[in-house]
């Protein structure tokens, strides 16, 4: 192993060993093919034309966001009772434990399930049971973000928000996901206003496939405190400056952008430009079961693509995620202290040795 390879290995090891905060992950997007087929057999769901885990995984060759969503919604059909949603969440939170994720803010898509006549009580019951167990067993913290599907009318989102009211104490924020092109944030002003009236924080997917203008709309019209993806901000210097000046966080998902064809290679992401401009960039996994990597894989991808071997860069990305979270200030401070302790410790050097042995 030469000196360059050793520096990369140490950087990857540090990212793996460090306590991490994940801010952009869709729980339905953690549905691995093995669990899809297990639950399909249990619930009598026909997955045609896919006859095996191998065939389904082979179909994860997406050309754009919509081609992914078609498979995403197919897989979601196997989730039917509370235990299914419990197992889905439990598996992701166990992955968090393995990858040293100490806090996660998790998107869920109620409309995907309500359309299949699965009531809030069923999926929320499963999610919350799994979260309570993870908090007790792993000591991690979890916040839920309820997303609205932007390809559906705003009235449907408002109906969903009304159905969520009995569970509002278990939901931290609302978000906006699904097909971005042709569905700008301004279409959802009323439902976001209602959500703020319930005391919910606001975030939104913007500037992934859509233009930088969508980021401005999410900030101005939806009053979002965080932008999910947001990489198209580099197309508008004024948007870049605004994000930097206000320290508006961006939840970047490198392997997602690669898998969906937003970029041809990870190195095409404007990540270095965004960091150089002082933006609060964070690294996340989005839909890891479909995009071939959880949070540690995403860190490794950007370390290799951008030669981020300076531990200070990785530390900045990790600290940004803590600061960008929706946690109370005291909890953020405690997580920053955990992160600083790992930075000072030689544990990542030990891990690097195992990686290159």
Buried (B, 14 or more C-beta within 10 A) or exposed (E): EEEEEBBBBBBBBBBBBBBBBBBBBBBBBBBBBEBBBBBBEEEEBEBEEBEEBEEBBEBBEBEEBBBBBEBBBBBBBBBBBBBBBBBBBBBBBBBBBEBBBBBBBBBBBBBBBBBEEBEBEBBBBBBBBBBEBBEEEBEBBBBBBBBBBBBBEBEBBBBBBEBBEEBBEBBBBBBBBBBBBEBBBEBBBEBBEBBBEEEBBBBBBBBBBBBBBBBBBBBEBBBBBBBBBBBBBBBBEEBBBBBBEEEBBBBBBBBBBBBBBBBEEBBEBBBBEBBEBEBBBBBBBBBBBBBBBBBBBBBBBBBBBBBBBEBEBBBBBBBBBBBBBBBEEEBBEBBBEBBEEBBEEEBBEEBBEEBBE
